[in-house]
Amino acid sequence: MFWAIASTAAAFMMATLMIMIRLRAAKRPATVKKIVLPPLFMSTGACMFFFPMFQISWSKVIEALLVGVLFSTLLIITSTFEIKGKDIYLKPSKAFIFILFGLLILRIVLKLIIGQSISLTETSSMFFLLAFGMIISWRIAMLIKFLKLKKALLDEQQSISEFAQQK
């Protein structure tokens, strides 16, 4: 029971930290690097699967990843970009805080339910994959939105420079 309480408290602290980081990041222009690096850094957690106790069946891997992708849909919908001057910024969403804490509560409930039928290490593996599936699909969607907007911005800037050269 101690682990359930400790991991829940840690998850709430991490969610709060993520909200603060996201709000601060919205004040600076977005870049491809800022979008791609978080899932890359998180991927190092997959080293847990080198240890037999963390290895799970392929059906559980697919299940966890699919649930993660499903959970990411709300984050994908609420993550939008806007052009300010010559830069692209992530538009802060008021719903993000509620979505993040809602997903966290849902994950905790699922963890408590699943944790009664499978071991702690299997639960850890599944929830790592759930979180990874969620962040990777969310960040891929963000990258696609960002690159489309960047292309539109570059096209607009090119049109302006061509117009200026004609005069």
Disulfide bonds with the S-S distance in Angstrom:
none
